C-alpha cells in the first residue's frame, strides 16, 4: 500500500498547483464560463468535476478520491483493492494545458481540460491510466526513442436502444430506411448519415482532433475513422475525446454510437488498429529502417516483442467480456493469433506497404472498446521489451493466418491470469497498477458469470 507522507507543508496542503499563464489566457480569450476538469478512468470514461471558470482559477488543485480508479465498468468496486488501502484518500488534479479544448456541445461557453493526478507529496498517481502511458513513454525517452502512433477507430451506429433485453438494430438514414446488408466502403451508405458526420467533422475541428478519413466498414452501419499519426499521449487524448464527442453527436441525431467490440450478432467486430513506428529523438529518423532503407534489427525485434508479450497484455487491449466475442475464430475480419505478415490483414500484426521512412507495424488485435491510454501503453510496452531483449520474431506468414493456430486468450479470465503471471509487464506498468487492474477485471468477469443469457433460456430451459 502506498503511504502518503504525514509531515510537512506539502503533506498538509497537497502539491502546489498554479494555473499556467497560457491556459489562463486561453480561457479569457475564449470567454469560457465553465470548466470540465476531467481524468480518464480505468475504462476510459471521463470522470471529474464541472465548475465555473472563475472558481476553477481559485481552486486549481482539485481533489478526487483515489478510489475513482478502482471502479468497474458498471460503477461497482472489486472485493480486493488492498492496493489503495482502507481510508479512501484524496488525490490532486493538475491541468495539462496542452489538452484544453472547447466543448462544442455545451450550451454555455465551456472548456474541457484533461488532468494528471498526484499524491500529497507531489508524486504522480502510479495507477492512473494516463500515467501508465507516460511511464512507458519515459522508457522510450531514456533510450533516445520517440514513438509515433496512428489509431484507426471502428464503431457502429445503431437505433436508440433503451431495453437491454433487445438486440441492437441499424439506424434509419436520410432515405428513411435502415441498411439491409453490408455496404463496405460505400460512399452512399456513409452519406445516409451526412448530417451527423458533418457535425462530427465540425466538432473534431473545434477540438483539434485530427480526423483524417471516414469510411464505411464491413458491418451494417459500421464506420471507421483514421487519425493523423503523431505523439502517443496526444493521440490517446484525441481518441478519448473523440469517443465522447461522437456519442454526443449521435444522440443529437437520435442515434446511438457504440464502441463495443462485438455489439451485434452475425456482424464483424469493431477494432482500434494501432499503427506504430519509432523515431530517433535526435535525428528524427525512423529506427525501423537502416541507412540503406531496409528493415533494421530493431524493427524485427519490435515485432518479436509484440508476438511474445501481447498475449500477456490482452487484458489491456481486450478489456471487457464482450471483447472476446470479437476475437472468436469464426468472427469475420478479426485476428485470432499473433502471426505477422506483409500487407496481410488476416494476421494480428500487419506490416503495411510504405516508404522506408514510414516503415511501421499495425497492431490489429486491439478492440474499439479499449481505454486508449492503456491500449497504446500495452502495445508500445510489448514492442519496447522486444527491442531491449532482442527478441527474434517468427517467420512472416504469406498465407491465410486464420488457418494457423489460435494463440490468444479466449476469455477475460485467461487474459487477467496471463497479465498477473508476466513479471516483465508487471515491472513495466508497476505492480500496484497490475494488481488493481487485475482485481477490477476479475470482478467484472465474475459479475458477468452471474448473468443468465437469453441463449441459455432459449436452448437449455426445456432441453436439459
C-alpha positions as CSV (number, residue, x, y, z in Angstrom):
1,X,0.0,0.0,0.0
2,X,1.3,3.4,-0.8
3,X,1.6,5.7,2.2
4,X,1.0,9.4,1.9
5,X,3.5,11.5,3.9
6,X,2.4,12.5,7.3
7,X,4.5,15.6,7.9
8,X,5.4,18.8,6.1
9,X,3.5,21.6,4.5
10,X,3.1,19.8,1.2
11,X,1.6,16.8,3.0
12,X,-1.0,19.1,4.7
13,X,-1.9,21.3,1.7
14,X,-1.1,19.0,-1.1
15,X,1.0,19.7,-4.2
16,X,1.3,23.4,-5.2
17,X,-0.6,23.9,-8.4
18,X,-0.7,27.2,-10.3
19,X,-2.8,27.8,-13.3
20,X,-0.3,28.1,-16.3
21,X,-0.3,31.6,-17.8
22,X,-1.0,30.3,-21.4
23,X,-4.0,28.3,-20.0
24,X,-5.4,31.3,-18.2
25,X,-5.1,33.5,-21.3
26,X,-6.8,30.9,-23.4
27,X,-9.7,30.7,-21.0
28,X,-10.0,34.5,-21.0
29,X,-9.6,34.9,-24.8
30,X,-12.4,32.4,-25.4
31,X,-14.7,33.8,-22.7
32,X,-15.0,30.4,-21.1
33,X,-17.7,30.3,-18.4
34,X,-17.5,26.7,-17.3
35,X,-14.7,24.1,-16.9
36,X,-15.0,20.4,-17.3
37,X,-12.0,19.1,-15.3
38,X,-11.6,15.5,-16.4
39,X,-9.5,12.4,-16.0
40,X,-9.8,9.1,-17.9
41,X,-10.7,6.3,-15.5
42,X,-9.8,2.6,-16.0
43,X,-12.5,2.1,-18.6
44,X,-11.5,5.3,-20.5
45,X,-14.6,7.2,-19.4
46,X,-14.3,10.9,-18.4
47,X,-14.6,11.4,-14.7
48,X,-14.1,14.7,-12.8
49,X,-15.8,17.9,-11.8
50,X,-17.7,20.7,-13.6
51,X,-17.3,24.2,-12.1
52,X,-17.4,27.9,-13.1
53,X,-14.2,29.1,-14.8
54,X,-13.6,31.7,-12.1
55,X,-13.9,29.1,-9.4
56,X,-11.6,26.9,-11.3
57,X,-8.8,29.5,-11.2
58,X,-9.2,29.8,-7.5
59,X,-9.2,26.0,-6.9
60,X,-6.7,24.6,-9.3
61,X,-5.5,21.5,-7.4
62,X,-8.9,19.9,-7.4
63,X,-9.3,16.7,-5.4
64,X,-10.9,13.4,-6.2
65,X,-10.9,10.2,-4.2
66,X,-8.2,7.8,-5.4
67,X,-10.8,5.0,-5.5
68,X,-12.1,6.6,-8.7
69,X,-9.5,4.3,-10.4
70,X,-11.0,1.2,-8.7
71,X,-14.4,1.5,-10.3
72,X,-15.5,-1.3,-12.6
73,X,-17.3,-0.6,-15.9
74,X,-20.7,-0.8,-14.2
75,X,-19.6,1.6,-11.3
76,X,-19.0,-1.2,-8.8
77,X,-15.8,-1.9,-6.9
78,X,-13.8,-5.1,-6.7
79,X,-13.7,-7.1,-3.5
80,X,-9.9,-6.9,-3.3
81,X,-8.5,-3.4,-3.6
82,X,-5.8,-3.6,-0.9
83,X,-3.6,-1.6,-3.3
84,X,-5.5,1.5,-2.2
85,X,-5.6,0.9,1.5
86,X,-8.7,1.5,3.6
87,X,-9.0,5.3,4.0
88,X,-10.3,6.3,0.5
89,X,-7.9,9.2,0.5
90,X,-7.7,12.1,-2.0
91,X,-5.5,12.7,-5.0
92,X,-4.9,16.1,-6.6
93,X,-5.6,17.1,-10.2
94,X,-3.1,19.2,-12.2
95,X,-4.3,20.6,-15.6
96,X,-2.3,19.7,-18.7
97,X,-2.5,23.0,-20.6
98,X,-1.8,21.2,-23.9
99,X,-5.2,19.5,-23.6
100,X,-7.6,22.4,-23.2
101,X,-10.3,22.5,-25.8
102,X,-13.8,24.0,-26.2
103,X,-16.8,21.7,-25.6
104,X,-18.8,22.1,-28.8
105,X,-22.0,20.5,-27.5
106,X,-22.2,22.6,-24.3
107,X,-24.9,25.3,-24.0
108,X,-22.6,27.8,-22.4
109,X,-19.0,28.6,-23.4
110,X,-17.3,25.6,-21.8
111,X,-13.8,24.1,-21.9
112,X,-12.7,20.6,-21.2
113,X,-9.2,20.1,-19.7
114,X,-7.6,16.7,-19.2
115,X,-5.8,16.5,-15.9
116,X,-2.9,14.4,-14.4
117,X,-3.2,13.0,-10.9
118,X,-0.8,13.5,-8.0
119,X,-0.5,12.4,-4.3
120,X,0.0,14.9,-1.4
121,X,3.8,14.6,-1.8
122,X,3.6,15.7,-5.5
123,X,4.4,12.2,-6.8
124,X,2.3,11.1,-9.8
125,X,-0.6,8.6,-9.1
126,X,1.0,5.5,-10.5
127,X,-2.3,3.7,-11.1
128,X,-3.8,6.4,-13.3
129,X,-4.1,5.3,-17.0
130,X,-2.6,8.5,-18.4
131,X,0.4,8.0,-16.1
132,X,0.8,4.4,-17.2
133,X,1.2,5.6,-20.8
134,X,3.6,8.3,-19.6
135,X,5.6,5.6,-17.7
136,X,6.0,3.6,-20.9
137,X,6.9,6.7,-23.0
138,X,9.6,7.5,-20.4
139,X,11.2,4.2,-21.0
140,X,11.4,5.1,-24.7
141,X,12.8,8.5,-24.0
142,X,15.6,7.1,-21.9
143,X,16.7,5.2,-24.9
144,X,16.5,8.3,-27.1
145,X,13.4,7.0,-28.9
146,X,10.2,8.7,-29.8
147,X,7.1,6.5,-30.5
148,X,4.7,7.6,-33.3
149,X,1.2,6.1,-33.5
150,X,-1.8,6.4,-35.7
151,X,-5.1,4.9,-34.4
152,X,-7.9,3.7,-36.6
153,X,-11.2,3.6,-34.7
154,X,-14.2,1.5,-35.8
155,X,-17.7,1.9,-34.4
156,X,-21.3,1.1,-35.1
157,X,-24.3,3.4,-35.5
158,X,-27.5,1.8,-34.1
159,X,-31.1,2.7,-33.3
160,X,-31.6,4.0,-29.8
161,X,-31.9,1.0,-27.5
162,X,-33.4,1.6,-24.1
163,X,-34.1,-2.1,-23.2
164,X,-31.0,-4.2,-22.8
165,X,-33.0,-7.4,-23.5
166,X,-33.5,-6.4,-27.1
167,X,-30.7,-6.8,-29.7
168,X,-29.2,-3.7,-31.4
169,X,-30.5,-2.7,-34.9
170,X,-29.1,-0.5,-37.6
171,X,-30.4,3.1,-37.5
172,X,-32.6,4.8,-40.1
173,X,-30.7,7.0,-42.6
174,X,-31.7,10.0,-44.7
175,X,-33.6,7.7,-47.1
176,X,-35.9,6.7,-44.3
177,X,-34.6,3.1,-44.4
178,X,-32.1,1.1,-42.5
179,X,-29.2,-0.7,-44.2
180,X,-30.4,-4.2,-45.2
181,X,-26.9,-5.5,-45.9
182,X,-23.2,-4.8,-45.6
183,X,-22.0,-1.8,-47.6
184,X,-18.2,-1.9,-47.1
185,X,-16.5,1.2,-48.5
186,X,-19.8,2.6,-49.9
187,X,-19.8,6.4,-50.2
188,X,-23.6,6.5,-50.5
189,X,-24.0,4.4,-47.3
190,X,-21.9,6.9,-45.4
191,X,-23.9,9.8,-46.8
192,X,-27.1,8.3,-45.4
193,X,-25.8,9.9,-42.2
194,X,-24.3,13.0,-43.7
195,X,-25.9,15.5,-41.2
196,X,-24.4,13.5,-38.3
197,X,-20.9,13.3,-39.9
198,X,-20.9,17.0,-41.0
199,X,-21.5,18.0,-37.4
200,X,-18.9,15.4,-36.2
201,X,-16.3,17.0,-38.5
202,X,-17.1,20.4,-37.1
203,X,-16.7,19.1,-33.6
204,X,-13.4,17.5,-34.3
205,X,-12.1,20.6,-35.9
206,X,-13.1,22.7,-32.9
207,X,-11.4,20.2,-30.5
208,X,-8.3,19.7,-32.7
209,X,-9.0,16.0,-33.2
210,X,-7.0,15.1,-36.3
211,X,-9.8,13.1,-38.0
212,X,-8.3,12.3,-41.4
213,X,-10.6,9.8,-43.3
214,X,-14.0,8.3,-42.8
215,X,-15.1,5.1,-44.4
216,X,-17.9,2.6,-44.2
217,X,-16.6,-0.6,-42.7
218,X,-17.8,-4.2,-43.5
219,X,-20.5,-4.3,-40.9
220,X,-24.1,-3.0,-41.2
221,X,-23.8,0.7,-40.3
222,X,-20.3,0.2,-39.1
223,X,-17.8,3.0,-39.8
224,X,-14.2,3.8,-39.2
225,X,-12.2,7.0,-38.8
226,X,-8.5,7.4,-39.1
227,X,-6.5,9.9,-37.1
228,X,-3.3,11.5,-38.3
229,X,-0.1,9.9,-36.9
230,X,1.7,11.7,-34.1
231,X,2.7,11.7,-30.4
232,X,1.3,8.8,-28.5
233,X,0.0,10.7,-25.5
234,X,-1.7,13.3,-27.7
235,X,-3.3,10.6,-29.9
236,X,-4.6,8.9,-26.7
237,X,-6.2,12.2,-25.7
238,X,-7.7,12.6,-29.1
239,X,-9.3,9.1,-29.1
240,X,-10.6,9.7,-25.5
241,X,-12.2,13.0,-26.6
242,X,-13.4,11.6,-29.9
243,X,-15.4,8.7,-28.4
244,X,-17.2,11.0,-26.0
245,X,-17.8,13.6,-28.8
246,X,-19.2,11.0,-31.3
247,X,-21.6,9.6,-28.8
248,X,-22.9,13.1,-28.1
249,X,-23.3,14.0,-31.8
250,X,-25.1,10.7,-32.5
251,X,-27.6,11.3,-29.7
252,X,-28.4,14.7,-31.2
253,X,-29.4,12.9,-34.3
254,X,-31.5,10.3,-32.4
255,X,-28.8,7.6,-33.0
256,X,-26.5,5.7,-30.7
257,X,-22.8,5.3,-31.4
258,X,-21.2,2.3,-29.8
259,X,-17.6,1.2,-29.5
260,X,-18.5,-2.2,-28.2
261,X,-16.1,-4.8,-29.6
262,X,-18.9,-7.1,-30.8
263,X,-22.3,-5.3,-30.4
264,X,-24.4,-7.2,-33.0
265,X,-24.8,-10.9,-33.6
266,X,-23.6,-12.1,-37.1
267,X,-21.7,-8.8,-37.7
268,X,-17.9,-8.1,-37.7
269,X,-16.4,-6.7,-34.5
270,X,-15.0,-3.2,-34.1
271,X,-11.3,-2.7,-33.6
272,X,-8.9,0.1,-32.7
273,X,-6.0,-0.6,-35.1
274,X,-2.7,0.9,-33.8
275,X,-0.1,1.8,-36.4
276,X,3.2,2.3,-34.6
277,X,6.8,3.3,-35.5
278,X,9.7,4.7,-33.5
279,X,11.9,7.7,-34.3
280,X,15.4,8.5,-33.2
281,X,14.7,11.5,-30.9
282,X,17.9,13.4,-32.1
283,X,17.7,12.8,-35.9
284,X,14.0,12.3,-36.3
285,X,14.7,9.2,-38.5
286,X,12.7,6.0,-38.3
287,X,14.7,3.4,-36.4
288,X,12.7,0.6,-38.1
289,X,14.8,1.3,-41.3
290,X,18.6,1.2,-41.6
291,X,20.7,3.6,-43.7
292,X,20.2,1.6,-46.8
293,X,16.4,1.7,-46.4
294,X,16.0,-1.9,-45.4
295,X,14.4,-3.3,-42.3
296,X,16.5,-2.8,-39.2
297,X,17.1,-5.4,-36.5
298,X,15.2,-3.1,-34.1
299,X,12.1,-3.5,-36.4
300,X,12.3,-7.2,-36.3
301,X,12.9,-7.2,-32.5
302,X,9.9,-4.9,-32.1
303,X,7.7,-7.4,-33.8
304,X,9.2,-10.2,-31.8
305,X,8.3,-8.3,-28.6
306,X,4.7,-7.9,-29.8
307,X,4.5,-11.6,-30.5
308,X,5.9,-12.6,-27.2
309,X,4.1,-10.2,-24.8
310,X,0.8,-9.2,-26.5
311,X,-0.9,-12.4,-25.2
312,X,0.0,-11.4,-21.7
313,X,-1.2,-7.8,-22.3
314,X,-4.6,-8.8,-23.7
315,X,-6.5,-7.6,-20.6
316,X,-5.5,-4.1,-21.7
317,X,-6.3,-4.4,-25.4
318,X,-9.3,-6.7,-25.0
319,X,-10.5,-5.3,-21.6
320,X,-14.2,-6.5,-21.5
321,X,-16.1,-9.8,-21.5
322,X,-17.6,-8.7,-24.8
323,X,-14.1,-8.2,-26.3
324,X,-13.6,-12.0,-26.7
325,X,-16.8,-12.4,-28.8
326,X,-15.0,-10.3,-31.4
327,X,-11.9,-12.5,-31.1
328,X,-13.8,-15.7,-31.7
329,X,-12.3,-17.9,-34.5
330,X,-15.4,-17.6,-36.8
331,X,-15.7,-13.8,-36.4
332,X,-15.1,-12.2,-39.8
333,X,-12.1,-10.0,-40.2
334,X,-10.7,-10.4,-36.7
335,X,-7.2,-11.8,-35.8
336,X,-7.0,-15.0,-33.8
337,X,-3.2,-15.1,-33.3
338,X,0.0,-13.1,-33.2
339,X,1.3,-14.1,-36.6
340,X,2.7,-11.3,-38.7
341,X,3.0,-10.6,-42.4
342,X,3.5,-8.0,-45.1
343,X,0.2,-6.3,-46.1
344,X,-1.6,-9.3,-44.7
345,X,-4.9,-8.3,-43.0
346,X,-5.5,-11.9,-41.7
347,X,-2.6,-11.6,-39.4
348,X,-2.7,-9.9,-35.9
349,X,0.4,-7.9,-36.8
350,X,0.4,-6.4,-40.3
351,X,3.3,-4.5,-41.9
352,X,1.7,-2.1,-44.5
353,X,3.4,-1.3,-47.7
354,X,5.3,2.0,-47.2
355,X,8.4,4.1,-47.8
356,X,11.4,3.3,-45.6
357,X,10.9,6.4,-43.6
358,X,7.3,5.4,-42.8
359,X,8.0,1.8,-42.0
360,X,5.6,0.7,-39.3
361,X,3.7,-2.2,-37.8
362,X,-0.1,-2.3,-37.3
363,X,-1.5,-4.0,-34.2
364,X,-4.9,-5.3,-35.4
365,X,-5.8,-7.2,-32.2
366,X,-7.0,-4.3,-30.0
367,X,-10.7,-3.7,-29.9
368,X,-12.5,-0.4,-30.1
369,X,-13.7,-0.8,-26.5
370,X,-10.3,-0.1,-25.1
371,X,-9.1,2.6,-22.8
372,X,-6.8,4.3,-25.4
373,X,-4.1,5.2,-22.9
374,X,-3.8,1.6,-21.7
375,X,-4.1,0.1,-25.2
376,X,-1.3,2.3,-26.5
377,X,0.8,1.7,-23.4
378,X,0.4,-2.1,-23.7
379,X,1.3,-2.2,-27.4
380,X,4.3,0.1,-27.0
381,X,5.5,-1.8,-23.9
382,X,5.5,-5.1,-25.8
383,X,7.5,-3.6,-28.7
384,X,9.9,-2.0,-26.2
385,X,10.6,-5.2,-24.4
386,X,11.2,-6.8,-27.8
387,X,13.9,-4.3,-28.7
388,X,15.5,-4.4,-25.3
389,X,15.5,-8.2,-25.1
390,X,16.4,-8.5,-28.8
391,X,13.5,-11.0,-29.4
392,X,13.5,-12.5,-32.9
393,X,10.1,-12.9,-34.5
394,X,8.7,-15.9,-36.2
395,X,8.8,-16.1,-40.0
396,X,6.2,-13.8,-41.7
397,X,3.1,-15.6,-43.0
398,X,2.2,-15.2,-46.6
399,X,-1.0,-17.3,-46.5
400,X,-4.3,-17.0,-44.5
401,X,-3.3,-16.5,-40.9
402,X,-6.8,-17.7,-39.9
403,X,-5.6,-21.2,-40.8
404,X,-2.9,-21.0,-38.2
405,X,-3.4,-21.9,-34.5
406,X,-5.2,-19.6,-32.2
407,X,-2.7,-18.2,-29.7
408,X,-4.6,-15.5,-27.8
409,X,-6.5,-15.8,-24.6
410,X,-10.2,-16.9,-25.1
411,X,-11.7,-15.2,-22.1
412,X,-11.1,-12.1,-19.9
413,X,-10.3,-14.5,-17.1
414,X,-7.5,-16.1,-19.1
415,X,-6.2,-12.6,-20.1
416,X,-6.1,-11.4,-16.4
417,X,-4.2,-14.5,-15.3
418,X,-1.7,-14.1,-18.1
419,X,-1.1,-10.4,-17.1
420,X,-0.6,-11.4,-13.5
421,X,1.9,-14.1,-14.5
422,X,4.1,-11.8,-16.6
423,X,6.8,-10.4,-14.5
424,X,8.2,-8.3,-17.3
425,X,5.0,-6.4,-17.9
426,X,4.4,-6.1,-14.2
427,X,7.7,-4.3,-14.0
428,X,7.0,-2.0,-16.9
429,X,3.5,-1.0,-15.7
430,X,4.1,-1.2,-12.0
431,X,3.0,-3.8,-9.6
432,X,0.3,-1.7,-7.9
433,X,-1.4,-0.9,-11.2
434,X,-1.3,-4.6,-12.4
435,X,-2.8,-5.8,-9.1
436,X,-5.6,-3.2,-9.1
437,X,-6.4,-3.6,-12.8
438,X,-6.5,-7.4,-12.5
439,X,-8.8,-7.2,-9.5
440,X,-11.2,-4.9,-11.4
441,X,-11.3,-7.1,-14.4
442,X,-11.7,-10.2,-12.3
443,X,-14.7,-8.6,-10.6
444,X,-16.2,-7.7,-14.0
445,X,-15.8,-11.3,-15.2
446,X,-17.3,-12.7,-12.0
447,X,-20.3,-10.3,-12.4
448,X,-20.8,-11.4,-16.0
449,X,-20.9,-15.1,-15.0
450,X,-23.9,-14.3,-12.7
451,X,-25.9,-13.1,-15.7
452,X,-28.1,-15.7,-17.4
453,X,-28.4,-15.0,-21.1
454,X,-31.4,-15.3,-23.5
455,X,-29.5,-18.1,-25.3
456,X,-29.3,-20.2,-22.2
457,X,-33.0,-19.7,-21.5
458,X,-33.8,-20.5,-25.2
459,X,-31.8,-23.7,-25.6
460,X,-31.4,-25.1,-22.1
461,X,-34.7,-24.3,-20.2
462,X,-36.6,-27.3,-21.5
463,X,-33.9,-29.3,-23.2
464,X,-31.5,-30.4,-20.4
